[in-house]
Amino acid sequence: MARSQKSSVTYTRMFVYMMVIILVAVVAVLQSLAFPSKIAFSSAHPPLGITFIEKASLIPEAPSFPLWVGKHSLLSDRSKFITSSTTQQTNIIDVAAQEFNEMLEYEEARIPLEDGSSNLVDRVNTTIMKSKNKNKKKEKMVMPPVYLSKMNQMLLQNRASYRSTRPLWYSVRDDEILAAKSEIENAPIITDDEQLYVPIYRNISMFKRSYELMEKMLKVYVYKEGDKPILHQPLLKGIYASEGWFMKLMESNNHFIVKDPGKAHLFYMPFSSCILRFHLYDPATHNRGLLEWYLRNYVHTIAAKYPFWNRTSGADHFLAACHDWAPSQTKLTMKHAIRALCSADLRNGFRLGKDVSLPQTPIRNPKRPLINLGGSPPRKRPTLAFFAGNTHGGLRLTLLEHWENKDPDMKIYGPAFRRASTNMTYVEHMKRSKYCICPRGYEVNSPRVVESIFYECVPVIIADNYVPPFFEVLNWEAFSVTVPEKDVSRLKEILVSIPEEKYLFLQKGVREVQKHFLWHNKPAKYDAFRMILHSIWFSRVFSI
């Protein structure tokens, strides 16, 4: 009797579930009939690695996506823009910003589930669950702090295990890269070099052979598509100038660039993440979706015009972006590409061994990028540690709480530094300090890391999960100090415990590694431009 009642309840529940599903499906069909032409992007050959909406699906509340972006309307060639009227502009920004986030959720719902199912019921249930969680605050992925020792292990593991997307068809360029990889792995052993200081490299033999092969054989194709100012217009001044200097020197380089894309090993997408942010972001909406939308459209354009993105899903393409928002702007559309990022945060999607850390170099005078280079010798640096800056993020507040005006050996200043009763400028302090404190701000990266090296001050990096520049070839423990964020209160204790002999070793390492972080109007051997390009080349070689 009990079994019969239980069976009856089960059948009743199944009947109710089926009725709900049928009702939802009917509503969806009616909506699709009422709005049959909801089109966002369309192409005969959509690019691989990203998903584009071609028509409305049978999912409830499938959003339409207007062919407008911020202040502009999108033309048929997907790369030209025209200015809209002021009235349209306000409405379009509000609608597009709201619907972009909905579109992303909608696209995710269309992708087959992990178990392979993609039927209507699964899609409806997925969409309903997303709708329920839509207004909940997203939590950041929580992971334990990763320090240099762990990063070293991760780099070796990722290099051994990571392989990019298998190409759809054969290219002789792949064979050339594989041959280069074999030569690098079997490079002749080097114990000394006239130009390179051995202790600052992980493996000087592999690095030197890899660099030689890059200069000898690497060919890069630079896409010409896209308009200024977001594309092809380098920003050469300020704290985000690295991406601009790389763009300028890459696009004008006759040694590495080829006009025939069929001869290229790598493909460069020359956009400015900084100009993208200031040109398209509308502070009134606080929505960054339009920036991602612009990049999706750009990728769609080059993928529709050329076959190369589709061949590898973008694995042989690369970008250089220094703005703090660049990781989030590129993590979906360009997730398979090699991303050279200033904000190299392992918590925020940075993949060690594929992505590369871009040095954040503040440029004050584009005509004289090396002005004030260097600093006092080790014996003439009376200050133990120096920091001056704004209180961006909680870590800097903690730093100031423990050390501002607390110890004469620790010259730690907050926003009031310029008004402080000191006879020295910011640069002069760096030139006369043994250690320069480089705490994270809102993001893990800080221009102070490169500034310290520029002024020959040993950088003290306080930023958990931060992958420092050129990590795949440089041994950062030979010219820097890393302090966990939790140990800020012990900062002086840690620095004082470093023996004088060790400090002199670190300071020599800073002077020797300095050439890798310098920008020249005409690229020089082993300078910042060629080191960034080498990091990208090295990533491709060991991921194919």
C-alpha positions as CSV (number, residue, x, y, z in Angstrom):
1,M,0.0,0.0,0.0
2,A,2.8,2.4,0.9
3,R,4.7,1.5,-2.3
4,S,1.5,2.3,-4.3
5,Q,1.1,5.7,-2.6
6,K,4.8,6.5,-3.2
7,S,4.5,5.6,-6.9
8,S,1.4,7.8,-7.2
9,V,3.3,10.8,-5.7
10,T,6.2,10.2,-8.1
11,Y,4.0,10.1,-11.1
12,T,2.2,13.3,-10.0
13,R,5.5,15.1,-9.6
14,M,6.7,14.0,-13.0
15,F,3.4,15.2,-14.5
16,V,3.8,18.6,-12.9
17,Y,7.4,18.9,-14.1
18,M,6.4,18.0,-17.6
19,M,3.5,20.5,-17.6
20,V,5.9,23.3,-16.4
21,I,8.4,22.5,-19.1
22,I,5.8,22.4,-21.8
23,L,4.4,25.7,-20.6
24,V,7.8,27.4,-20.7
25,A,8.5,26.0,-24.1
26,V,5.2,27.3,-25.4
27,V,6.0,30.8,-24.0
28,A,9.4,30.7,-25.6
29,V,8.0,29.7,-29.0
30,L,5.5,32.5,-28.8
31,Q,8.3,35.0,-28.0
32,S,10.4,33.7,-30.9
33,L,7.4,34.2,-33.2
34,A,6.8,37.7,-31.9
35,F,10.5,38.6,-32.3
36,P,11.8,36.5,-35.1
37,S,14.8,38.7,-36.1
38,K,16.9,39.1,-33.0
39,I,20.3,39.1,-34.6
40,A,23.6,40.1,-33.0
41,F,26.4,38.8,-35.3
42,S,26.3,36.6,-38.3
43,S,28.9,35.2,-40.6
44,A,29.2,32.3,-42.9
45,H,32.3,31.2,-41.0
46,P,32.2,32.3,-37.4
47,P,35.6,32.2,-35.7
48,L,36.5,29.2,-33.6
49,G,37.1,29.6,-29.9
50,I,34.2,32.1,-29.5
51,T,30.5,31.9,-29.9
52,F,28.3,34.2,-31.8
53,I,24.5,34.5,-31.8
54,E,23.0,33.9,-35.2
55,K,19.3,34.0,-34.3
56,A,16.9,33.9,-31.4
57,S,16.7,30.6,-29.6
58,L,13.8,29.0,-27.8
59,I,15.2,30.1,-24.5
60,P,13.0,32.5,-22.5
61,E,14.0,36.1,-22.4
62,A,16.5,35.7,-25.2
63,P,17.9,39.3,-25.5
64,S,18.1,41.3,-28.6
65,F,21.4,43.1,-29.2
66,P,21.3,46.5,-30.8
67,L,23.9,47.2,-33.5
68,W,25.1,50.2,-31.5
69,V,28.1,50.6,-29.2
70,G,28.2,53.6,-26.9
71,K,28.5,56.7,-29.0
72,H,28.6,54.9,-32.3
73,S,26.5,52.8,-34.6
74,L,28.0,49.7,-36.2
75,L,28.2,49.6,-40.0
76,S,28.1,46.5,-42.1
77,D,31.9,46.1,-42.4
78,R,32.0,45.8,-38.6
79,S,35.0,48.1,-38.3
80,K,33.7,51.6,-39.3
81,F,31.7,53.7,-36.9
82,I,29.6,56.9,-37.2
83,T,28.4,59.2,-34.5
84,S,24.8,59.1,-33.4
85,S,22.6,61.9,-32.1
86,T,22.7,62.9,-28.4
87,T,19.2,61.6,-27.7
88,Q,19.9,58.2,-29.3
89,Q,23.2,58.0,-27.6
90,T,21.9,58.0,-24.1
91,N,19.2,55.4,-24.7
92,I,21.5,53.1,-26.7
93,I,24.2,53.1,-24.0
94,D,21.7,52.1,-21.3
95,V,20.1,49.4,-23.4
96,A,23.3,48.0,-24.8
97,A,25.1,47.9,-21.4
98,Q,22.2,46.1,-19.8
99,E,21.7,43.6,-22.6
100,F,25.3,42.8,-23.1
101,N,25.5,41.0,-19.8
102,E,22.3,39.1,-20.6
103,M,23.7,38.2,-24.0
104,L,26.8,36.6,-22.4
105,E,24.5,34.5,-20.1
106,Y,22.4,33.6,-23.1
107,E,25.3,32.5,-25.2
108,E,26.6,30.3,-22.3
109,A,23.2,28.6,-22.1
110,R,23.4,27.6,-25.8
111,I,26.7,25.8,-25.3
112,P,26.2,22.0,-24.8
113,L,26.5,20.9,-21.2
114,E,29.4,18.9,-19.9
115,D,27.5,15.7,-20.2
116,G,27.0,16.4,-23.9
117,S,23.3,17.2,-23.7
118,S,21.9,20.4,-25.3
119,N,18.2,19.8,-25.6
120,L,15.5,22.3,-24.8
121,V,14.8,21.1,-21.3
122,D,18.5,21.4,-20.3
123,R,18.8,24.8,-21.8
124,V,15.6,26.0,-20.2
125,N,16.7,24.7,-16.8
126,T,20.1,26.3,-17.2
127,T,18.6,29.6,-18.2
128,I,16.2,29.5,-15.2
129,M,19.1,28.8,-12.8
130,K,21.1,31.7,-14.3
131,S,18.1,34.0,-14.0
132,K,17.7,33.1,-10.3
133,N,21.3,33.9,-9.6
134,K,21.5,36.9,-11.9
135,N,21.2,39.6,-9.2
136,K,23.5,37.8,-6.7
137,K,26.9,39.3,-6.1
138,K,29.6,37.3,-7.9
139,E,32.2,36.0,-5.6
140,K,35.9,36.0,-6.7
141,M,37.6,32.7,-7.0
142,V,39.3,32.1,-3.7
143,M,42.8,30.5,-3.8
144,P,45.7,30.4,-1.4
145,P,48.5,32.9,-2.1
146,V,51.0,31.7,-4.6
147,Y,54.6,32.8,-4.1
148,L,57.7,32.6,-6.3
149,S,58.7,29.1,-5.2
150,K,55.3,27.7,-6.1
151,M,55.3,29.7,-9.4
152,N,58.6,28.0,-10.3
153,Q,56.9,24.6,-9.9
154,M,53.8,25.7,-11.8
155,L,55.9,27.0,-14.7
156,L,57.6,23.7,-15.1
157,Q,54.4,21.7,-14.8
158,N,52.5,23.9,-17.3
159,R,55.3,23.9,-19.8
160,A,55.3,20.1,-19.7
161,S,51.6,19.6,-19.8
162,Y,50.0,22.6,-21.7
163,R,49.4,22.4,-25.4
164,S,47.5,24.9,-27.5
165,T,44.5,24.0,-29.5
166,R,45.3,21.5,-32.3
167,P,45.5,23.3,-35.7
168,L,42.7,22.5,-38.1
169,W,45.2,22.0,-40.9
170,Y,48.9,21.7,-41.5
171,S,51.3,24.6,-41.8
172,V,55.0,24.5,-42.5
173,R,55.4,27.2,-39.8
174,D,54.5,24.6,-37.2
175,D,57.3,22.4,-38.3
176,E,59.7,25.4,-38.1
177,I,58.7,26.1,-34.6
178,L,59.0,22.5,-33.5
179,A,62.5,22.4,-35.0
180,A,63.3,25.5,-33.0
181,K,61.9,23.9,-29.8
182,S,64.2,21.0,-30.3
183,E,67.3,23.2,-30.7
184,I,66.4,25.2,-27.6
185,E,65.9,22.1,-25.5
186,N,69.3,20.8,-26.6
187,A,71.1,24.1,-26.5
188,P,74.9,24.0,-25.8
189,I,75.8,24.6,-22.2
190,I,76.9,28.1,-21.3
191,T,78.6,28.9,-18.0
192,D,79.7,32.5,-18.8
193,D,78.8,35.2,-21.3
194,E,80.2,38.7,-22.1
195,Q,76.7,40.3,-22.5
196,L,74.6,38.3,-20.0
197,Y,75.0,37.9,-16.3
198,V,74.4,34.2,-15.6
199,P,72.8,34.4,-12.1
200,I,69.8,36.4,-13.2
201,Y,68.6,33.7,-15.7
202,R,66.8,30.5,-15.0
203,N,68.7,28.7,-17.8
204,I,71.0,31.0,-19.7
205,S,71.8,28.3,-22.3
206,M,68.2,27.9,-23.3
207,F,67.5,31.6,-23.2
208,K,70.4,32.6,-25.4
209,R,69.7,29.9,-28.0
210,S,66.0,30.8,-28.0
211,Y,66.8,34.5,-28.4
212,E,69.1,33.8,-31.3
213,L,66.5,31.7,-33.1
214,M,63.9,34.4,-32.5
215,E,66.1,37.0,-34.2
216,K,67.0,34.6,-37.0
217,M,63.6,33.1,-38.0
218,L,60.6,34.7,-36.3
219,K,58.1,36.4,-38.6
220,V,55.1,38.4,-37.4
221,Y,52.0,39.5,-39.3
222,V,50.3,42.7,-38.0
223,Y,46.6,43.0,-38.8
224,K,45.8,46.2,-40.6
225,E,42.1,46.1,-39.9
226,G,40.5,48.6,-37.4
227,D,40.6,52.3,-37.0
228,K,42.3,54.8,-34.7
229,P,42.3,55.6,-31.9
230,I,41.7,52.2,-30.3
231,L,43.8,50.4,-32.9
232,H,47.1,51.4,-34.4
233,Q,47.5,54.5,-32.2
234,P,50.2,53.9,-29.5
235,L,50.0,55.7,-26.1
236,L,53.6,56.6,-25.3
237,K,53.4,58.4,-22.0
238,G,52.2,57.5,-18.5
239,I,52.0,54.3,-16.4
240,Y,50.4,52.3,-19.2
241,A,52.9,53.3,-21.9
242,S,54.4,49.8,-22.3
243,E,51.6,48.6,-24.6
244,G,52.0,51.7,-26.7
245,W,55.8,51.5,-27.0
246,F,55.5,47.9,-28.0
247,M,52.8,48.7,-30.6
248,K,54.9,51.6,-32.0
249,L,58.1,49.5,-32.4
250,M,56.3,46.4,-33.6
251,E,54.3,48.1,-36.3
252,S,57.4,49.9,-37.6
253,N,59.8,46.9,-37.4
254,N,61.2,45.7,-40.7
255,H,63.1,42.8,-39.3
256,F,60.3,40.7,-37.8
257,I,57.2,41.9,-39.8
258,V,56.1,40.2,-43.0
259,K,53.5,41.4,-45.5
260,D,52.4,37.9,-46.5
261,P,50.5,36.4,-43.5
262,G,51.1,32.9,-44.9
263,K,54.8,33.3,-43.9
264,A,54.0,34.4,-40.3
265,H,54.6,32.3,-37.1
266,L,52.7,34.8,-35.0
267,F,49.9,37.3,-35.6
268,Y,49.7,40.6,-33.7
269,M,46.4,42.4,-32.8
270,P,47.5,46.0,-32.3
271,F,44.8,47.5,-30.0
272,S,45.3,49.8,-26.9
273,S,43.5,48.5,-23.8
274,C,44.0,51.9,-22.2
275,I,42.5,53.9,-25.1
276,L,39.7,51.3,-25.4
277,R,38.8,51.9,-21.8
278,F,38.8,55.8,-22.0
279,H,37.1,55.9,-25.4
280,L,34.2,53.5,-24.9
281,Y,33.6,53.1,-21.2
282,D,30.6,55.2,-19.9
283,P,31.0,56.0,-16.2
284,A,27.3,56.6,-15.9
285,T,26.5,52.9,-16.5
286,H,29.5,51.4,-14.7
287,N,29.3,48.6,-17.3
288,R,32.4,47.3,-19.0
289,G,30.5,45.1,-21.4
290,L,30.9,47.4,-24.4
291,L,34.7,47.1,-24.2
292,E,34.5,43.3,-24.5
293,W,31.9,43.6,-27.2
294,Y,34.2,45.8,-29.2
295,L,37.0,43.2,-29.0
296,R,34.6,40.4,-29.9
297,N,33.6,42.3,-33.0
298,Y,37.3,43.0,-33.9
299,V,38.2,39.3,-33.6
300,H,35.1,38.4,-35.7
301,T,36.3,40.8,-38.4
302,I,39.8,39.4,-38.7
303,A,38.5,35.8,-38.4
304,A,36.0,36.4,-41.2
305,K,38.6,38.0,-43.5
306,Y,41.5,35.7,-42.9
307,P,41.7,31.9,-42.2
308,F,44.5,32.1,-39.6
309,W,42.5,32.7,-36.4
310,N,40.2,29.7,-37.2
311,R,43.2,27.5,-37.9
312,T,44.4,27.6,-34.3
313,S,41.4,29.2,-32.5
314,G,43.8,32.2,-32.0
315,A,46.6,30.2,-30.3
316,D,49.3,31.8,-32.6
317,H,47.9,35.3,-32.1
318,F,49.0,37.7,-29.4
319,L,48.3,41.1,-27.8
320,A,50.0,43.4,-25.4
321,A,47.8,45.2,-22.9
322,C,48.7,47.2,-19.8
323,H,45.4,48.6,-18.4
324,D,44.1,47.0,-15.3
325,W,40.9,45.9,-17.1
326,A,42.7,44.1,-19.9
327,P,42.6,40.6,-18.3
328,S,38.8,40.8,-18.0
329,Q,38.4,42.4,-21.5
330,T,40.3,39.6,-23.2
331,K,39.6,36.4,-21.1
332,L,36.6,35.3,-23.2
333,T,37.2,36.5,-26.7
334,M,41.0,36.0,-26.7
335,K,41.3,33.2,-24.2
336,H,43.4,31.0,-26.5
337,A,45.7,33.8,-27.6
338,I,49.0,34.7,-26.0
339,R,48.3,37.7,-23.7
340,A,51.1,39.9,-22.6
341,L,49.5,41.6,-19.6
342,C,50.8,44.1,-17.0
343,S,48.2,42.7,-14.5
344,A,49.6,39.2,-14.4
345,D,47.4,37.9,-11.6
346,L,47.1,34.1,-11.2
347,R,43.7,34.7,-9.5
348,N,42.3,36.5,-12.5
349,G,42.8,34.1,-15.3
350,F,46.5,34.6,-16.0
351,R,47.8,31.3,-17.3
352,L,51.5,30.7,-16.4
353,G,53.3,29.2,-19.4
354,K,50.8,30.6,-22.0
355,D,50.3,34.2,-21.1
356,V,53.3,36.5,-20.4
357,S,53.9,39.2,-17.9
358,L,54.3,42.6,-19.5
359,P,56.6,45.1,-17.6
360,Q,54.7,48.2,-16.5
361,T,57.1,51.0,-17.4
362,P,56.0,54.6,-16.5
363,I,57.3,57.0,-19.3
364,R,57.5,60.6,-18.3
365,N,59.2,61.9,-21.5
366,P,58.5,59.9,-24.7
367,K,61.3,61.8,-26.5
368,R,63.8,60.8,-23.8
369,P,62.6,57.5,-22.2
370,L,66.0,56.9,-20.5
371,I,66.2,60.3,-18.7
372,N,67.5,60.1,-15.1
373,L,68.5,56.4,-15.6
374,G,70.6,54.9,-12.8
375,G,71.2,55.8,-9.1
376,S,73.8,56.0,-6.3
377,P,76.2,53.2,-5.7
378,P,75.3,50.7,-2.9
379,R,77.5,52.5,-0.3
380,K,75.8,55.8,-0.9
381,R,72.3,54.7,-0.2
382,P,71.5,55.7,3.4
383,T,67.8,54.9,3.4
384,L,66.8,51.3,4.2
385,A,63.4,51.4,2.4
386,F,61.3,53.9,0.5
387,F,57.6,54.1,-0.6
388,A,55.4,57.0,-1.6
389,G,52.0,56.6,-3.3
390,N,48.2,56.7,-3.0
391,T,46.2,54.4,-0.8
392,H,44.9,52.2,-3.6
393,G,43.7,49.0,-2.1
394,G,43.7,47.6,1.5
395,L,47.4,46.5,1.4
396,R,48.7,50.0,1.1
397,L,46.6,51.2,4.0
398,T,48.1,48.4,6.1
399,L,51.6,49.4,5.0
400,L,51.0,53.1,6.0
401,E,49.4,52.0,9.2
402,H,52.5,50.1,10.3
403,W,55.2,52.2,8.8
404,E,54.3,55.8,8.0
405,N,56.2,58.1,10.3
406,K,57.1,55.2,12.5
407,D,60.8,54.6,11.8
408,P,63.6,56.9,10.4
409,D,65.0,54.0,8.4
410,M,61.7,53.4,6.7
411,K,60.7,56.4,4.5
412,I,57.1,55.4,3.9
413,Y,54.7,58.2,2.7
414,G,51.1,58.3,1.7
415,P,49.3,60.7,-0.6
416,A,50.7,63.6,1.4
417,F,54.3,62.9,0.2
418,R,54.4,66.0,-2.1
419,R,53.5,68.2,0.9
420,A,55.9,66.5,3.2
421,S,58.8,68.4,4.7
422,T,61.5,66.7,2.6
423,N,64.2,68.2,0.4
424,M,64.2,65.2,-2.0
425,T,61.9,64.3,-4.9
426,Y,60.4,60.9,-5.5
427,V,63.1,60.0,-7.9
428,E,65.9,61.2,-5.6
429,H,64.5,59.0,-2.8
430,M,64.6,56.0,-5.1
431,K,68.1,56.7,-6.2
432,R,69.3,56.9,-2.5
433,S,67.4,53.9,-1.1
434,K,68.6,50.4,-0.7
435,Y,65.2,48.8,-1.1
436,C,62.1,50.2,-2.9
437,I,58.8,49.0,-1.6
438,C,56.4,47.8,-4.4
439,P,53.0,47.0,-2.9
440,R,50.1,46.0,-5.0
441,G,47.3,48.5,-5.4
442,Y,43.8,47.6,-6.6
443,E,45.5,45.1,-8.9
444,V,48.7,43.1,-8.3
445,N,50.9,45.0,-10.7
446,S,52.8,48.2,-9.9
447,P,55.0,50.5,-12.0
448,R,57.3,50.7,-9.0
449,V,58.8,47.4,-9.9
450,V,60.3,48.7,-13.1
451,E,61.0,52.1,-11.6
452,S,63.1,50.4,-8.9
453,I,65.2,48.6,-11.5
454,F,65.4,51.9,-13.5
455,Y,67.0,53.7,-10.5
456,E,69.0,50.6,-9.4
457,C,67.1,50.1,-6.2
458,V,66.3,46.5,-5.1
459,P,62.5,46.0,-5.6
460,V,60.6,44.6,-2.7
461,I,57.5,43.1,-4.2
462,I,54.5,42.8,-1.9
463,A,51.8,41.3,-4.1
464,D,50.6,37.7,-3.7
465,N,49.8,35.8,-6.9
466,Y,51.7,38.3,-9.1
467,V,53.8,36.9,-11.9
468,P,56.7,39.3,-12.5
469,P,57.8,40.3,-16.0
470,F,59.8,37.8,-18.1
471,F,59.3,35.2,-15.5
472,E,59.8,32.3,-17.9
473,V,63.5,33.3,-18.4
474,L,64.5,35.5,-15.4
475,N,65.4,34.3,-11.9
476,W,63.8,37.1,-9.9
477,E,65.3,35.8,-6.6
478,A,68.7,37.1,-7.9
479,F,67.7,40.7,-8.0
480,S,64.5,41.3,-5.9
481,V,62.9,40.5,-2.5
482,T,59.4,39.1,-2.2
483,V,57.4,39.6,1.0
484,P,54.0,38.0,1.5
485,E,51.2,40.4,2.0
486,K,50.5,39.0,5.5
487,D,54.0,39.9,6.6
488,V,53.8,43.7,6.0
489,S,54.1,44.3,9.8
490,R,57.5,42.5,9.7
491,L,58.8,44.4,6.8
492,K,61.8,46.0,8.5
493,E,62.7,42.8,10.3
494,I,62.8,41.0,7.0
495,L,65.0,43.6,5.3
496,V,67.4,44.0,8.2
497,S,67.9,40.3,8.3
498,I,69.3,40.3,4.7
499,P,73.1,40.2,5.1
500,E,75.1,43.0,3.4
501,E,76.8,40.5,1.1
502,K,73.3,39.3,-0.1
503,Y,72.2,42.9,-0.6
504,L,75.3,43.7,-2.8
505,F,74.5,40.5,-4.8
506,L,70.9,41.6,-5.3
507,Q,71.9,45.2,-6.2
508,K,74.4,43.9,-8.8
509,G,71.6,41.7,-10.2
510,V,69.4,44.9,-10.6
511,R,72.1,46.7,-12.5
512,E,72.6,43.7,-14.8
513,V,68.9,43.0,-15.5
514,Q,68.2,46.7,-16.1
515,K,68.9,46.5,-19.9
516,H,65.9,44.2,-20.2
517,F,63.5,46.9,-19.0
518,L,64.6,49.8,-21.1
519,W,62.8,51.3,-24.0
520,H,64.7,52.8,-27.0
521,N,63.3,54.8,-29.9
522,K,65.3,52.3,-32.0
523,P,65.1,48.8,-30.5
524,A,68.4,47.4,-29.1
525,K,69.5,43.9,-28.4
526,Y,68.0,42.4,-25.2
527,D,65.9,45.6,-24.6
528,A,62.3,45.7,-23.4
529,F,60.8,45.5,-26.8
530,R,62.8,42.4,-27.9
531,M,62.4,40.8,-24.5
532,I,58.6,41.1,-24.6
533,L,58.6,39.7,-28.2
534,H,60.9,36.9,-27.0
535,S,58.5,36.0,-24.1
536,I,55.7,35.7,-26.7
537,W,57.9,33.7,-29.0
538,F,59.0,31.4,-26.1
539,S,55.4,30.8,-25.1
540,R,54.4,29.8,-28.6
541,V,57.4,27.5,-29.0
542,F,56.6,25.6,-25.8
543,S,52.9,25.3,-26.3
544,I,52.8,23.9,-29.8
